[in-house]
C-alpha cells in the first residue's frame, strides 16, 4: 500500500494543506508557521479513522487541535487520503475522505461527523472513480455488490464512520479495500529533545511493562522501547539486525562495535527452581535490556546511555525506520531530524533512510538549510508568511527550479541557504518571491 | 624514484572517490618504472560549496606551501557527470572552478569525468564486488552502477552510501579490469604520472 496524497484542513492553524507524497518529503518553515501542525494533522486524521466511537467523540473536542484562529474558527475538520493498493492481484486507486464539526457552544451543531466518501478506481480496468460509500449528515449508503449502486442505506451514529462499520461486512467484494483503510497507520518520530531518555526504559518500571511479553515483538509500538526492540531484532530478524548494524556503524565511525543484551533477572538468582518453573502456567518474564557499546579510545564497553545525545538519537532514528519497514508502514514522519546531528552527517543519514525504506515514505519537518540542500525541489513544501497567521505551505513550481539553482549559484550558497534567506526576507517585507516561485 | 618537477593535485567529491583514487595512484606507482611525481588528493566532502573550496585549498594549502614553490602544479578535478537524487544542490559548476584555478595562475587543469557516476566504473568488476559482499555474481545487471551496487549491498544486508562507503570494498576491485574497460579516461593522468 502506498500513500499518494493527503489533503486536510480545519485543524489548529491549518486552513487547508495538500501534500503529494514522493519518497522523501519535507516541510520547511521558520518557527511558528505550523510545520508540526501539518504532521500532527496527518497523524490525527489517520488516528481518527482507527479509533473507536468513544475516542472519536473525545478527539472532536480535543482542545489543542481545535482551530481558534479567527479566519478559520468555524471550519470543520476535513481529511482526504489517496492510496494506491494492490488487492486480489489488481491495482487500485482509493480516495477516502470524511469531515466533522468540532465541539461548539451549540451542542446540537458540534462534535458530529458531517460527510464521508469512498471512491475507488481499478487502475487497469477503469477510466473513472466509482463511489463505494457516501454519507451526509443524516444519511449513509454503501455499494452492496459489483453490479449495484451506492444506495444501500446503513444506520450510523454521529460519532461513527461508515468505513469502520463496513469492517464487519466481510462478504463485501471490496472488503480488502475497507480493511486497508481501517488498518492505515503512520509512524512518528518527534523532535527528540531529550534523546538521553530513550534508553532509560530498559528497566521494568512503568505501566507498559505490566503487559507480559513472553516473546520478542517487532511491532511499531515496540520501536519506542528501543533496547528491547533492537534485541528482538537481533533474535527474530537477524538480516535486518545486520542492516541496522551496518547503518549505525557507518553513521557513527567512532563505534568499534555494539551488541544488544538481555538479562533475565530470574536467571541470576541462586534459589531458582527449574522443575517448578516447568509446571507453571506462566513464568513471569522479568528481564532488562541494554545495548552495550565499545567506543574507540575507551578502555571498556559501556551502556548506550553513556553515548552522546546525537549518537543515541541515531540509534533510535534508524531503529524506527527498520520497524516501519518491517511493519510496512506507509508513512514515517520525523520532526526536525537535524536536532543533535551535525550537518556533515545529514546527507549520509538521508541516504541510509532512503535505502532502508522500501515500503514507507518519509515526511520531514526541518529548520536546516544543510538538510534542505540535499533534497529534490519537488519534495519541498515551504511555509510562507501571511498576515492571517495561518499555516500555508506552497510547492515550488517546476518551471522555477532552474532559476532557483542559478540564484543559489550566483550568491555562492546552497539551495537550502537560499530558501531560508528568502523566508527571512519575506518575513520582514512584502517580498513576493515565494508567490512567484510557488504554486 | 621521485619526479621532483611537478605536483599533481586531485580534487575528489567524497570518501568513496578519495579511496578509489588512492588505490588507483598506488596501482600506477607499483606499475611505474619511471620517476613518479607527488600526488596530493583533496577530498571536497563537507557542507560548503565546492567551487570556492577548490580555489581556497589551492591558494592556501598548495601555493603558499614553500615545499611546492618550484613545482609545476597540475590540477585534476574528478567528478560524476550525473547528479544523484540526494546530492548537494546546486551541483558544482566546474567551469567556474576552471576559471578560478586559472586566475591563480595554474595553467594545467584537467577533468576526469565519470560517465555518469563512479559506480558505473566499479561495476566493471562485478566479480570483485560480489567477492567482497560474499554473494553469488548475478547473471545480468543493469548499466546503472549506483542501482546495481545498492541492490547487491542490500542482498548482503549492507547499505551502499554513495560518496561515503569505503569499508575496504574498493580494495577487492581489479583496477586493471576497470582501467581497460574505461578506455582512455585516465590518459591525461597517466601522462603526468609518467606511466603512459
HADDOCK unambig.tbl for C-alpha pairs under 7 A between the chains (distance, minus, plus):
assign (segid A and resid 239 and name CA) (segid B and resid 157 and name CA) 6.07 0.50 0.50
assign (segid A and resid 242 and name CA) (segid B and resid 157 and name CA) 5.79 0.50 0.50
assign (segid A and resid 243 and name CA) (segid B and resid 157 and name CA) 4.75 0.50 0.50
assign (segid A and resid 243 and name CA) (segid B and resid 158 and name CA) 5.28 0.50 0.50
assign (segid A and resid 243 and name CA) (segid B and resid 159 and name CA) 6.96 0.50 0.50
assign (segid A and resid 246 and name CA) (segid B and resid 158 and name CA) 5.77 0.50 0.50
assign (segid A and resid 246 and name CA) (segid B and resid 159 and name CA) 6.84 0.50 0.50
assign (segid A and resid 247 and name CA) (segid B and resid 159 and name CA) 6.57 0.50 0.50
assign (segid A and resid 344 and name CA) (segid B and resid 46 and name CA) 5.90 0.50 0.50
assign (segid A and resid 344 and name CA) (segid B and resid 47 and name CA) 6.13 0.50 0.50
assign (segid A and resid 348 and name CA) (segid B and resid 161 and name CA) 6.86 0.50 0.50
assign (segid A and resid 351 and name CA) (segid B and resid 161 and name CA) 6.23 0.50 0.50
assign (segid A and resid 352 and name CA) (segid B and resid 159 and name CA) 6.79 0.50 0.50
assign (segid A and resid 352 and name CA) (segid B and resid 161 and name CA) 6.91 0.50 0.50
assign (segid A and resid 355 and name CA) (segid B and resid 159 and name CA) 6.78 0.50 0.50
assign (segid A and resid 370 and name CA) (segid B and resid 47 and name CA) 6.96 0.50 0.50
assign (segid A and resid 373 and name CA) (segid B and resid 88 and name CA) 5.45 0.50 0.50
assign (segid A and resid 373 and name CA) (segid B and resid 89 and name CA) 5.26 0.50 0.50
assign (segid A and resid 374 and name CA) (segid B and resid 86 and name CA) 4.82 0.50 0.50
assign (segid A and resid 374 and name CA) (segid B and resid 87 and name CA) 5.22 0.50 0.50
assign (segid A and resid 374 and name CA) (segid B and resid 88 and name CA) 4.66 0.50 0.50
assign (segid A and resid 374 and name CA) (segid B and resid 89 and name CA) 6.10 0.50 0.50
assign (segid A and resid 375 and name CA) (segid B and resid 86 and name CA) 5.72 0.50 0.50
assign (segid A and resid 376 and name CA) (segid B and resid 85 and name CA) 6.76 0.50 0.50
assign (segid A and resid 405 and name CA) (segid B and resid 90 and name CA) 5.33 0.50 0.50
assign (segid A and resid 408 and name CA) (segid B and resid 90 and name CA) 6.87 0.50 0.50
assign (segid A and resid 409 and name CA) (segid B and resid 90 and name CA) 6.62 0.50 0.50
assign (segid A and resid 413 and name CA) (segid B and resid 49 and name CA) 6.75 0.50 0.50
assign (segid A and resid 414 and name CA) (segid B and resid 89 and name CA) 6.04 0.50 0.50
assign (segid A and resid 414 and name CA) (segid B and resid 90 and name CA) 6.26 0.50 0.50
assign (segid A and resid 415 and name CA) (segid B and resid 89 and name CA) 5.76 0.50 0.50
assign (segid A and resid 415 and name CA) (segid B and resid 90 and name CA) 6.29 0.50 0.50
